[in-house]
């Protein structure tokens, strides 16, 4: 039984070496928001004026609207942060 586990681990490691997917492609497809660059400077500027961490503001925007500034929620919240 122990030998089967070792063989399985080795096979999985070898297969992982032959995984030809680009890490950058995976990261970009999973975390890429087309409008992010458009609003980046604005978010940093306003967050600085409001004395909050701009990464916190960015996290709220990603969670609420994924940088889609045209969205309106069912309760009527609008904008990037859905306020």
Secondary structure, 3 states (H helix, E strand, C coil): CHHHHHHHHHHHHHHHHCCCCCHHHHHHHHHCCCCHHHHHHHHHHHHHHCCCCHHHHHHHHHHHCCCCCCCECCCCCECCCCC
